[in-house]
Amino acid sequence: MYSLILYVLLGVGLAASVGFLALHRPRRFFRMVEINASWWVIIIGLLYARSLVLLAIRGAHPGSFWDAVIGIGFLAAIDGLLLVRFFSYLRYLREHPQGPPTAS
């Protein structure tokens, strides 16, 4: 059961990360605004991908009940942040169909 929860949470987080990055394609990737908008999502997505690979290779072995609860709690909280980022960007795209303003 613990492994299934981990697979679901990691899969949801990775899907939200990849979904956001697929929709958000900045022109100037190294501006501070883009670093704030995209880079933390990239880092979390890479960590989730790594965790999924390690989970598939090693399996899930929680140390104790509280270790499992805390791990799943943090994973769910990070998933929540990724989903907020993804859905807020979808809302932004609906409200601004022409895309973000460009600086000249």
TAKA-V54313 format. One record per pair of residues at least 4 apart in sequence whose ideal C-beta (glycine too) atoms are under 7 Angstrom apart, sorted by the first residue. I is the first residue (numbers start at 1). J is the second residue. If there is no record, write none. Layout:
I	J
I	J
//
This chain:
1	5
2	6
2	60
2	62
2	68
3	7
3	55
3	59
3	60
4	8
5	9
5	72
6	10
6	55
6	60
7	11
7	55
8	12
9	13
9	72
9	75
9	76
9	79
10	14
10	48
10	51
10	52
10	55
11	15
12	16
12	79
13	17
13	48
13	78
13	79
13	82
14	18
14	45
14	48
14	49
14	52
15	19
16	20
16	82
16	83
16	86
17	21
17	41
17	44
17	45
17	48
17	82
18	22
18	45
19	23
19	86
20	24
20	41
20	85
20	86
20	89
21	38
21	41
21	42
21	45
23	89
23	93
24	37
24	38
24	89
26	34
26	38
28	34
29	34
30	34
31	35
32	36
33	37
34	38
35	39
38	42
39	43
40	44
41	45
41	82
41	85
42	46
43	47
44	48
44	78
44	82
45	49
46	50
47	51
48	52
49	53
50	54
51	55
52	56
53	57
54	58
55	59
55	60
62	67
62	68
62	71
63	67
65	69
66	70
67	71
68	72
69	73
70	74
71	75
72	76
73	77
74	78
75	79
76	80
77	81
78	82
79	83
80	84
81	85
82	86
83	87
84	88
85	89
86	90
87	91
88	92
89	93
90	94
91	95
92	96
96	100
//
